Amino acid sequence: MNKRFYLSTQKDRNVDAAPLLDALKSNGWERTFDWADREASGPSEYSDLAVAEIAGIRDADVVIVILPGGRGTHVEIGAALAMGKPVIIHAPNRKILETPYPCAFHYHSMVKLLFSERLDVEGLLACIIK
């Protein structure tokens, strides 16, 4: 099995994910697309970025979501599920999944939920490293 992942979260939270990214890399995992340093302004650049992000999801074996997410996070969850990719959602608590209202896709059978106030690197690794 290839070991490729796509990370979805708020752009300004990518730094918070550094311990997870380091742990995945140490375990031989490859990030399919790193959007963190990409700046886009204008329709053409937004379009290019959207295409690259979808390609990153398509090329991934698993999509890891760290909530709260950004504007595109739920689009990325939907794209992953439509492509048959497993999704792991890490959230600080269950309430974030219900506010302002529940999202049915959080409970899709291909979604694994993991809750902890602090980023649970070991828990996330346990979900994908077998």
N, C-alpha and C positions, 0 to 999 in steps of 0.2 A: 504494500500500500504506500502510495505517496504520502508525504506528510506536509501538506500545504494548508494554510489558514488565511482567512480574511478577517480583519478586526474592524468592528463598527462601534463607534462611540462619538461623543462630541469632539470636535477638532481640538479644543483647548484641554481635553482630558487625555490626549495621546501620551503626554508625559507621565501621567498617573499610571498608565499601562506599561511603562518601561520594565518593571520587574517581571511581568508576564511575558513581554516580548523577549527579554533576555532568557527566561526559563525555557520558552518554546525553542528559541535558537539553540540553546545548549542541548536540547533533546532532539535536534535534527530537523525541526520544523522550519518551513520557509514561508514568509509572508508574501502573498500573491500580489498585493498592491499596497504601497504606503502613500496614502493621500495626505499625510500630515503637513508636508512642506509645500503642497501644491496650492498655488494661488490662482484664482480664476476671476476674471472680470469681463462680463459681457457674454452674450448668448453663445458665441462660437466656443469660447473656452469652457463655459459651463457644459456644453454639449460634449466636448472632448473628455472632460472629467467624468461625466456620467457614464460614457461608454467605457472608460478605463475602469471605473468602479464595478460596473456590471461584469466586465471581463475578469476582474479580480475575484469576484464571487464565483463565476463560472469555473475558474481554474482552482478554486479551493476545495479541499476535502471536508472542511468544517468552517462555519462562520461563527465567530465569537463576538457577542454583543455585550458591551459594558454600559449599563444604564446609570444615570440618565444619558440619553443619546442626543444626537443632533438632528437637524431637519431631515436628513436622509436615512436615519437609522431604521425606521420602520419600512421604508422602501427597500432597503437592503435585506431586511428580514423577509419581506414578501418575495423578493427576487430569489433568495436562497431557497425558500420553501417551494417556489414554483419550479426550481431546477432540481429539486429532490435532495438538497444539501441539508445535513443536520445543522441545527442552530443551538448554541449554548448561550443563554442569557444570564448574565451576572447582574444582580440588582441589590441595592443596599437593604431593601425590605420588600415585602409583598405589596405594601401600600402604593409604591411607585407604579405597580402594574394596574392599579385600580383608579388612579387619579389622572385626569379628571373623570375618566370612565374606563371600564375594562376593555382590553383589546383581545379579541378572540384568538388572534394569531400567537399571542404569548402562550397559549394552551394547546397549540397544534401538537400532534403526536410526534413530530420530528424535532420539537423544541425541548431542551433540558433546562430547567430553571435552577439557579444556584443563588442563594441569598446570604449576604454577610455585609456588615457595615463597611468593612475595609476590603479591598480587593483580595480575594482568596485565590492566590496563585496556585497553591497545592490542590485546592478543590477543582479549579479549572483544568489543571493538568490531569487530574484523575479522571475527568470526564472524557478526555480525548486520547490519553496515552494508555494503550492497553498492551 
